Amino acid sequence: MMDRQGIDQLAQRLVSLVPSGLAQAHQDLRTNFSDVLAQGLRRLDLVTREEFDVQVQLLARTRAKVEALEKRIAELEAGAAT
């Protein structure tokens, strides 16, 4: 998930889009943007990059095992047919 620093940076970018005449509201907007972004990201049920990478590796190992088993079954079937 996006860390707090990333959320704060995104909130700052959003605040920078607010006209400068509303300078006194900038801090309030930044806080509100940060809170809304953090809350929205929590609801998305996202996984970290590390968790994703672990699952990719697990899938690759599982795929390799399935391919090896398919090959072994094909060899056994070929042996049984003769």
N, C-alpha and C positions, 0 to 999 in steps of 0.2 A: 504494500500500500504506500501511497505518497506520504513522506514524512512531514513533520510539522514545519520544517524549514521550507520545503517545497510549497506547502499550502500558503505559508506566509508570503513567499515570493509571488505566487499567483495572485494573492489578495492585493499585494502592492501594485502589481501590474493593472489590476482592475481599478484600483484607486487612482492611478495615474491617468486614467481615461476620464475622470471626473473633472469638470471645468475648475480652473484655479480659483474662481470666485467663491467656491465652496470649500476653501482651505480649512476652515474650522471644522468641517464635517469629515475631513479626510481620515482622521484617527478613528472616529466612530465607524465610518464605512469600512476601514481596513479590518477592524475587529469583527464587524458583522460579516464581511466577506469571508474571513478566515473561519469563523464558526460555521457558517452555512456550508462552505466547501468541505470542511472536516466532517460535518454531520452527513452530508450527501455521500462522501466517499465511504464512510463506515457502513452505510446502508447497501452499498453495492456488493458487499461480500467478496472483496477482491483478495487475491493471494499475492504474496511477495514474489519477487523475481527468484529468490532462492528456493522457495517452495515450488514454483513452476519448473525450475531447472531440475530439481530432484524428481519430479513427476516425469519429465521428459526422459531422464536417464532410466527410470524404472520402466517406462514404456519401451524403450529401446532394448533393455535386457529381456523383457517379456516377449517382445517380438522375435528376438533371436532364439529364445527357447522354443517358441511356437514353430518357427521355421525348422529348427533342428528336429523337433518331434514329427513334423510333417514329412521331413526327409526320411526319418527312421520308419515311419508307417509305410511310406511308399516302398522302401527296401524290403520290409517284412511282407507286404502284399505281393511284391514281385517274387520273393522267395517262395511264398505259399502257392503261387500260380504255377510254378514249375514242378 
